[in-house]
Every structure is written in C-alpha cells, then in structure tokens.
Amino acid sequence: MFDHSHYVPVIKWKRGEQRALEYLDHPLKNHMTPLLEITPIFFEEEEDEKSRSQKLDKELVNIGQDVRRCWNNDTPVFVDTIQLEVDDQLFMSTGKHFLEYVIEDIEAHGTPAIPVVNTAHYQPFWSSLENVLRQYGRGLCLRVKRGQLNNLGNLKNDIDLVINNLHLTPENIDLVLDFEYIGDDTPSVLFTNALMGIVQFPYLTQWRSFSLMGTSMPSSLRMKANTLGNLPRNEFDVYKQLVSIRGGLGRLPSFGDYTINNNTYTNFDPSMMQVAATIRYTTADKFLIFRGASTKGTANGGFQQYISLAQDVVKHPDYYGRSYSYGDGYIYDCAHQLNGVSTGSHETWRRAGVNHHLTLVINELANLHGSSTPGTPVASIRP
C-alpha cells in the first residue's frame, strides 16, 4: 500500500484536528495516510440503551461528509472506532453497529476507508467487521500496542486468530505498532524496545504496510503561567536512529505519531474548567510550548493572551515563516492582527499547531528518505 517514507499520523476526530487536515496543502496528502480516531462518548451510568444510541447517532451524523471535506483525496484513510466500544450493547438507533455505519457512510461519500482493529473485541464488532470486509474488500489495519510485545508468543497467537477467523493474510493487513505515550522513557531504552519490537515482530516482511508510532506529549502540561517550555520529540529521534541502521532491521517501518497530542482522552468541558492559553509549535527536534495563563475571565487578559503568544512564536528563531503552512500563516496573522484573525480559540490554536506539525513531518520524512515532496506549501486559507 505504501512504503517506509510514508507518514501515518493519528488525527483525533475533533473540529480543530479536522480543520488542520482540511487546510493541509493538498499535494502533501499523497505522502500520508491519516489514522482517523473517532473520539469516545462519555455516557452517564444511569443512561438507558435508547439514550446511548441517540448520543451515538448525534456524534456520528455527517461523518462521511465531514471526512470527504477534510481529506478530499482519493487515497484511503484508516478509521479507528475502537474508542466507541464501551461494551457489547452499543448500537445506532437503527440497530446497525457503529463500525459498519461509519465505514459505509465514509465510503458512500467517496473516501476509501480501511477499518482499524485490535486483537480483542466484543462479538458484535467482529460480526460488523466481517460485513465491512465482504462489502468493500479493502482489508484492515491491525493496531498492536506496545504492552503486547511483552509476550510475543501470545501476540502471535492473537494475530493468528484474527487472520484465520477473518480469512485474511498479512498481505491484506496494514500493521501499526503503537508505543502510545513514550515521554517517560529514556532515549536508549526507547530505542532498544523499538528495535527489538520490530525485528521480532511476527510476519514482519509480509504485512501490506508496517508503521511505528508514539507520542512524547504528556496528557497534562505541568508548566507555570507565562513561560516557554520544550519537550523532546523522542518518537522522531528514535525513528531517525532506526533509519540509520535500516539494513539490520529486516524492515524499516513508516513513521507515525499523535501530532501535538497525547494518546489519551479525558471527559473535559473547557467551559467549566480553567484552561491556559497555549500554543504548541513543532520544530526539528522538540515541541515548543508557549504558555500563558487561564483564559477564564478577564484577570489575565482572557483570549487576548493569544496575540502576545503568537508574537512570541513569530519572534522565535525556530519559527518557519508565514508561508510555510496554513498554521504558520494563522500564527503570523494573529501576531500582526491581519486578515480578520483576532485572538482565536483553543480549537483554532489546536488547528494551527496540528496543521504546522503535519506539514513539517511530511517534509522531514522526504528529506530523511531522500524522496521529494511537491514543494513548500503556501498558506492560502484564512477562515
């Protein structure tokens, strides 16, 4: 399907990340396959089946249309609905399983969709998956977590069950080895674990594609207000080390990450919580964290803080310039109050940061592997 020079980012299916993908320079999309992660729904304990189904309907309405608008490309996307699988009783109001509904709606709007699976699911998920495989014949993406490498015998048995029960072969499957959060690992331990995980992985050379991903971004940024922090991009540093010894790997994986996000989810209502103004900006070797104070109320300037934070980004020596990406243009326009950009919101700043990150990584991988991208994208959309 694609080789090691390809990029596989996790796109959490929220509005900020959706728009980041939509505003990505279109030729760059040919160098990536996004893994669209449908975000979880947090149900109340006392909710009945009808209420849960109605929430599910509301969450997934127009998903095919939204994916088509944001991706707007003829190449496939990976679609992960696993976050919705809270038990074996959750279905759409029509009685259809959510996996089947999501894949059908995305396909109906013209985007090839490859379902993402783990090695363990409730039976309704497997039954729905079989229907999807019969209808579209695109195979699947198998997402294996780091902890499963602790027992390779059990992992192989689990993989064989998936393959045999679904009547597939590794050649029909895109494999994603997901290390999830790696910020607590030392670089040497992380590299060793990644190396051993790859060389010992079952059917290594047979998978349709093979990707390695992780994130150094913690679930919570513990920083003082009005400071500049940074985090190393351990996931990309380790990948570059793997590239340097590619001849001894057996197979060099594609690179994947969680863009500027952590891998976890929380039941979080920003209207009820204290949220600090923050701009996350990716550079060649680190994430820069421009941190303000809480945006709640007017004591700290509210959302006006984003203007000064944007000015700090633009003045930083690692800023890539206004025309590098849509996100960089948005930062510049906020800093200089141009093109109708005011303070923005938490959502629009996540959009800008993710869009910049996607652009940067695609160009980094092109340079690392000696391939070519269509050139430096131009920021041309100012919604």
Secondary structure, 3 states (H helix, E strand, C coil): CCCCCCEEEEEECCHHHHHHHHCCCHHHHHHECCEEECCCCCCCCCCCHHHHHHHHHHHHCCHHHHHHHHHCCCCCEEEECHHHCCCCCCCCCCCCCHHHHHHHHHHHCCCCEEEEECCCCCHHHHHHHHHHHHHHCCCEEEEEEHHHHHCHHHHHHHHHHHHHHCCCCHHHEEEEEEEEECCCCCHHHHHHHHHHHHHCCCCCCCCCEEEEEEECCCCCCCCCCCEEEEEECHHHHHHHHHHHCHHHCCCCCEEEECCCCCCCCCCCCCCCCCCEEEEEEECCCEEEEEEEEECCCCCCCHHHHHHHHHHHHHHCCCCCCCCCCHHHHHHHHHHHCCCCCCCCCHHHHHHHHHHHHHHHHHHHHHHHHCCCCCCCCCCCCCC
